[in-house]
């Protein structure tokens, strides 16, 4: 239902009448530098440790005391459908998360014993949305109440991680209130009082800790919970002023000016848009005017999100994300009430989008995010993805952030490497090193970008210094897409870095991972391949130098499930005087 307080500022994606988004292509060169921060300092880690210890003290317990609500003032509408398979699993007696099943009856909520992401799914109560998608209130309420009783028994009295971590607590407030009929329908007044008391205690916990959590999505979620609590719990006027100020700061700190989230993760971008949409729904439920900063935040973040959609409507596989399902993207964008076109050039977020005819080309044109902002950051600078209409053609493996039954830790780390992306790999090394502790080490610190919109198409020229300090080479990638989208020309160049000693001759592999359903056939001269898309078009790949081979690969969908596929690999050499590999991707039928 459209609400006059949520005026849609733009038109639908792809609508010819949609007003232009401020994504004018910045002509000429642009230098993108990696921030100096590589992780939390020792002082910050110590401060965080003592803050967590303080949760167990009588002082923190006293801070959580106060007046407790007798009821909620409203129930916001959750417009986003849940995962029906996960919902049916809950009705059958177990949680289902990324292929892992966990029986509910034998679950110890104090010590879950599941993967961290699975634990977050349970503690955040996101599963209420899944359950609500497959059951009526009468069917779902007894199940939800039984699970919540167990959780309250383990966690209501004493805050602990991860159950009371700020992002889990923020999501929990939003899902508890949006699905209140499933958890507050009981005639047991003692139970109802305990639930409402825990909601109030959670709000006070977030009042104290929202600004102490990591900048980016976790802090955004925490402040979103504070704002929601301020309008749904009686007597929240003071908290509302405090919460709105915190949420506004968090939006400014979590997203770049172009609307892209600072972790550079499409998955985090999607979550951020969902969070802002759910907070906006709280204002709707209370029939209050949505603040301008919330409208503005959504108006910036949704175009950036759409900038990483392919022709099928799903998201590209960047910075640990899998190919997030088109239906999920559409549902979250619809809930935002923002109707707009995809952002073509995210200057700060670091992604370039070229769309012509039925072809979409996405380019990672920035350094990886710094350690404190992303746990699954990838060495993917310069990588590309290509789709033709609803069919994906060139992809990245993706899925590094989706550990679960299908993706063990070792595989997840492998999916972060440069070799798991469609770009050049020098001497079998990552463009940015992956350290044993999971953080990124030496590598890309600067990317030089030059994009031009020409009469006959689009041209992107980018270079990065990821191999300069270790091997003495600059990697430059030149990409040109024709105005009709039927031809993409590329050239990957390795040139000796200025003021470096003469580099050595080194092996080069140029990788193009193919989407599932794309069947490659080598030409007789090992210089080209025909790429047949199942139920789609025919494309041709040609390389001017090196030897082309076909190898096995994999591609991870949005649920964290890997699919076997193939990759094109061009083998060449980096020469001390400089070398290049030219290639062509052309639609031929």
C-alpha positions, 0 to 999 in steps of 0.5 A: 500500500502506498503511503503519502508519508513515503513519497517515491522520489524516483521512477521504476528501474529502466522506466523511460520516464525516470528522472536522471540519477546524479551519476554523470560520468566523470571524464578523465583520470581519477586516482583512488587511494586505499585508506591507511587503516588496516584493522583495529588498533591494540588500544581499540581492541582492548577498549572493546574487550573491557566494554564487553566485560562491563556487560557482566557487571552490576553497573550495566544491569542497573543501566538496563532497568527502568519502566517496562512497557505494557504493550507496543504502540504499533506493529510495523509491516514487514513487506519483505517475504521470507525464505519459504524453505527455511520457514517450512523447516521451522514448522518441521522442527529445525532451523535451516541455514545455508544447507545446515540443519539444526533441530530446535528441540535439542538446541541449547540457546546458551551455547548454540554450537553452530557457525557464527552466521547461523548463530546470528540468524537465530539470535537476530530472530530473522527466522520469524520472517521465514516462518511468517511466509509459510504459516498463518498466525494461528499456526506460527504463533505457538512455534515462535513462542516456544522458541522465544521462551527458550531464548529468553531463558538463556539470554534475557537476564544477562547480556552476552555475545553474540546474542546481545551484540549490537547488530543482532540486538538491533535486528531483533528489535525490528523483527520482534516488533514487526512480527509481534503477533507471533510472539505476543499472542499468548494469554500468559501474562508473565510470558508477555511481560517478560518479552516486553521487558526484554524489548525495553532492556534491549533498547537501553542496551543499544542506547549505551552501545550503538556508537561503540560497534564497528562503523558501517552496517553493524552501527547502522543496524544498532541505531536503526533499532534505537529509532524503532524502539523510540516509537514503539515503546511508550515514553520514547520522545527523548530516545527518538531525538537521540536515536535519529541523530545517531542514525543520521550520523551512521548513514553518513558514516556507513555510505559513501557520497555516491550511496555505496556502502564502505565495506564495498559488499553488495550483500551489505548494501542490500542489508543496509537498504533493507534496514532503512526500509524497515525503519521507515516502516516504523514511521508509517506504522505510527503515522509520523512523517519520515525524516528527510535524511531517511528519504535521502539515504534511501534515494542514494543507496538504492541506485548504487545497489541497482548499479550492481544488478545484471540483466536478470535482476540479481547482484554481481558476485563482488567482495564475498557476495554470491549471486543474490536472487533477483526476487530478493533484490526486487522485494527489498527495492520495492519496500524502499519505495525508491524508484530509480535507474541503476547508478552507472559510476560509483566514484567512491564505492568503486564500481563501474557499470556500462550497459548497452543493448542487452549487455551489462558490464561491471568492473571493480575499479577500486582497492579492496576495503580495509580490514576493519570494514569487511571480513571477506574482502577480496583481491578483485581489483580490475575484475569484470562481470558480463551479462547478456539480457537475463543470462550471465556470461562472465562472472566471478566465483563469489561466495567468500562471505557465505560460509556454511555446509556447502562452503567450508572455511578453506574454500571461502578463503580460496574464493577471496583470491585474485584467481577466483575473479575474472582478471589477470593473475601475475606469477600465481599471486594475489593482487592484494595479499591474503594473510593467514589471519584472514586480513589483507596484506600488501597489494593494491593501494592506488587505482588510476581510472579514466572513463569516457563515453564516446560516440561509438561506445564506452571506454574504461582505462584503469591501472593498479599498483598491486604487483609493483612493490613485490614484482615491479609491474603495473597492471593496466586494463583497457576495456571498450564496449560498443554502443550496441553492447555486442562487442567488448574489447580488452587489453591487459598490459603489464608495464615496468613501474617507474623508479623500480628496478628492472622486473623479472620475466614472470608467468601470467594467467588471464582468467574469465570465469563462465556462468553456469549454462555457458558451454565453451568450445575451443577453436582449432588454433587455441586462440579462441572459443565459442560460448554457447549460452543455454537458451541464450545467445552465442558469443565468441572469445578471441585472444591475440597472444598467449594460449587459451585453455578451458579449466574447471571453475565454480560459481556461488549462488545467493544461498551459498551453494556452489555450482560447477562451471568452466573458465577460459584461461589465457597463458602468457608472460610478463616481460621486463620491457612490458607486455600485453594480452589483447582479447575480444568478446563478441556476440555472433548469434 
